Amino acid sequence: MFAFALTILFTFVELNCENFFDYSHDEGKNDMEYLPNSIRKWDKGKYWHKVNQIAQEIISCGGEGTEWTLPDMVALTEVENDSVLNDLTCHGPLRNAGYHYVMTNSDDERGIDVALLYSPYSFRLIDSHSLRVAPPKGHHATRDILHAYGELLSGDTLHIFVVHAPSRVNGKRATKPYRLKVADRICEAVDSIRATGSKGNIIVAGDFNDYSGDEALQRLIAHGMAHLSKDATGKNGARGTYKHQGKWGSLDHIFADVKMASRTVSCEIHDAPFLLEDDEKYGGVQPRRTYIGYRYHRGYSDHLPLVARLTLDKKQ
């Protein structure tokens, strides 16, 4: 009997959900903006609308027409807690998708975490854990890095790191050292995997709050990670995953080790027309977000998803 390999497509999505909070208070967390009596008046109706919006966005990342397939794996940032992930995967448009998930439980003061959705039909989870990064003096705790690993249909091991690096809210220069610490922690973890002699594949994805030329991302590249999303653009006008004051830029990124990167078919920004709206102030289009300032806008997210498609050889 002769063995042969069947080439299959593996779809990986990265998405910043823009403050995906439930409408209940988490003890010890500063989530007061997203409660029914808050300035945003975040209530049950708005929350479930958000659940449905994020689910529809994920589904749409699978392609169009007869070539559509549910994404195999989705790295999510800006999600509040397990309740949100349970509602996303067990109710609404994704309730029949069969997704499983793992997530962090960080010390972030607002309660923001990262998560990984995966289809158990294309990925068998072995284990997951959080990587904590101690904040520099004068900074608040950031989101933990999620490290999950398991077996692909090809029989290969895949390590996934989901990251949401510290924001630039206090200025790029002041917050840069913190993002460098996050990048260094990822590099340490990648080096540890390689030190064991593992032939496992590696993907690092999330919102890095840095652009492709910034030092934190260059450190990942120096550690042998290929920048899959560096030149990613959309088909409907997006030139980045995020737009600020009329300028497109990508704060969201997908990296992979050389072996995994060699299997890349495409990596693009998913800018489906329903995720966009006219940018009346600066021209062109922009992401259709949930809030504009404190005004509820009924959109999806202020970030657009990244979609990477890779080939795997399924042994028969």
N, C-alpha and C positions, 0 to 999 in steps of 0.2 A: 504494500500500500504506500502510495506517495503522499507526503504532506505538502500542502500549499498554503499560501497566505492570501487572505482577502483584505484588500485595502479599503478602509472605512474612514469616514470624515469625523473628526472630533472638533466640536464647537465650544470655544471658551469665551465667556463674556465678563467684562469688568464694568461695574456701574456704581457711581456715587448717587445715592438715593435722595439726597437733599433733605436732611432732618426727618428721617422716617421714625417718628415718635408715635407711641400710643397716646391715649388721653388720660392716663392715670399717673399719679405721682410715684416715682421710685424713691424710696427712703434713702436719704443721704446724697441724692443727686440733684443738680440744679437744672431741672427740666420744667421749671415753672412757666416758661413761655408757651409750652405745649400742653396746656390744661384748659378745660372749658371756660374757666373764669379769668384766663390770662388775656394779655393784650391781643394775642392772635385768635382768641376764642376757638381753640383747637378742640373740637368735640367729636362725638361718635360718628356723625355723618361725614365730616371732613376726613377723619382717620380712615374709614372704610372706602371712601373715594380714593384715597392715597394707596391703599392696599390694592385696589383694582387697577389703578394706573400703573403701579410698578409691575404688577403681574402682566399686564398687556404689553408693557415695554419689553420685558424679558421674552415673552412669546414672540414678539415681532423680530427679535434678534436672530431667530432661526431661519430667516430667509423668506422667500416668496413663492407662491404657486406650488407646483408639484415638487419643487426642490426644498420646500420648507421642512425643517426638522427641529424638534425641541433642543435648545442648547444643552450640552452635556454637563456643563459646569459654569457657575456664575459666582464671581467674587463681588461681594457687596460691601460698601462702606456707608457710614452715617446711618446705621440701624441701631435702635435703642436697646432692645432686649430680646429674650427668648419668646415672649408673647407676640411680638411683631413678626418674627420668623415663623412661628407656628400658624398665625393667621394667614400669612402670605402663602405658605405651602399647603395648608389644609382647608382653606376656604377660598371662595372667589374663583377667578379664571385658572389658577394653578392647582386647584384641588385634585384634579385627576392626573396631574403630571408625574406624580410619584417621587418628587424631589425629597431627598434627605438633606439635612444641614448640620453644620457645626459652627460655633461662633465663640468669640472671646467674652470675657467678663472683666472689663478694664477698670482702672481707677480714674478714668477720665471724669472730670468734674461734672460734665453735662450728662454722663451716662452713655455716651456714644461708643459703639463697638463696630467690629467688622465680622463678616460671616461668609461662609462658602456653601452655596447650594450645589448639589451634585446628583446626577441620576445614578441609582444603584445598578442600572442595567449597563452602564459604561464605565463605572468606577467603583471598586470595592474598597471602602475605607478601612485602613488598618488602625490608624491612631491619629489623634490631633492634640495639640496643646498650644498654650499661649507663650509668647516671648515678651517679657516685660523690659522696658527701657527706662532706666532711672533718669528723671529729669535733671537738667543742669540747674544750678542755683538760680532761684528767682522765677522758675517756670513751673507750671502746673503739670500734673501727670498727663501723659498722652495715651492714645489708644494702644493696646497691646497688638503685637504682630501675631497673626494666626498661622500656625504651621500644621498642615494636614498632609498625610501621605497615605497612599494606597495603591491598588493594582488596576491597571488599565486592561482593556479587552485584549490588547496585544500581549499581555503577560508581564509587561514592563512595570516598574515602580515609578510613580509620579509623586514628587514633593511639590506642594503648593504653599506659597507664602502670600497672605493677604495683608496689605499694609494701608494705614491711613496716617500719614506723617503729620506732625504739628503744622498748624496753619501759619500764615504770614500776617495774622491780624495785628501783631505788635511790631511789624516791619520785617522785611526780608533779612536784613543784616542781624537784627537782634535774635531772630528765631532760627537762623541758619545752623548754628552749632547743634541744636536739638535734632534737626533733620539729618545732620551728618551722623549723630549718634544712632539714629534709627537705621540709616544705611549701613553703618559699621556692624550693627547687630545682625542684619540680614547677611552681610558678607561672612561673618563668623559662622552663622548657621550653615551657609552654603559650603564653606570650607570644611566644616565638621562632617557633612554628608560625604564629601569627596574623600576625606581622610580615612573613612571606613572602607574605601575601595568600592563603594556602591556605584553601580552603573545606572542608578536611577535618574530619571529626567526631572528637571526643575523648572517651575514657572513662578515668577514673582510679579504680583499685580496689585493695583490699587490706586489710591489718590496720594501722590507723593508731595503735593503742594510745591512742586518744583518743575521747571521746564527742562527739556532734553539736554541743554548745555550746562545745567547747573551741576555743581560739584558732587552733590549726593548721588545723582544718577550716574555720573562719570565713575564713581567708585564701584558701582555695581558692574559697569562695563569692564573696568580694570580687573574685576574678579571673574571674568569669563562669561558674563551674562550678555546675551544679544538683545538689543532693543527692538523688539518686534513692532512696536507701535510708533517708532520715531517719525516715519513719513506718512502715517495714517491720515486720511482725509475722508470726508463724507461725499455722498453722491448728490446731495441737494443743497449745497452751499456752505456746509460746516468745514472750517479749516482748523478746527481744534475741538476739544471736548468741552471747553468752557469759554465764555465770552464776557469780558470785563471792559466796560466803557468803550465798546465798539471794536475791541481787539480780540481776535481769536487766539487761544493758546491751549496747550494740553498739559493739565496738571495730572491727568490720569495716564497710566502707562502699563504696558505688559512687557516683561522680560522673560527670556527663556535661556537655558543652557544651549550650547552649540548643537548638541545632538537633537534636542527638541526643535530648535529654531530651523534646522535643516528640513523639517517636515512641514513648515509653514506654507500653506496655499495662499492665504491672504490675511491681512489685518487692516481693518477699516473702522472709521467712526460711523456708527449707526445713526444716521440723521434722517430717519423716515419723516415724511412731511408732517405727520400728526404730532411729532415731537418738537416741531419748530413753529415759530410765528415770526411775523415781520418785525424787524428792529426799526421802529418808527423814528428813533432819535439818531441812530448812526448809519442806518441803511443796511440792506441785506437781510439776513435772518438771524435768529438767536434761539436758544433752547426755551421751550415753553415750560416755565418753572412753576412751583407750587405757590410761592409768594414773591411779590415784588415789594421789597421793603416789608412793611407790615400789612400790605393789602393782599388778601387772598386771591389767587389767580387761577386756581383749579387745574394747574398744569401737572407735569410729571417730575422733572428735576431740573436744576440749574446746570447739571452736567449731562452730556450725552454718553451713551455706552460705547465701549470698544469691543469689537468682535474679531477674534482670531480663529481661523479655521486651519486645522492641521490634519495630516494623514497618519493613520496607524495601520499596522499590519496585523490583522487578526488571524492567528494560527488556526488552521482547520485540521 
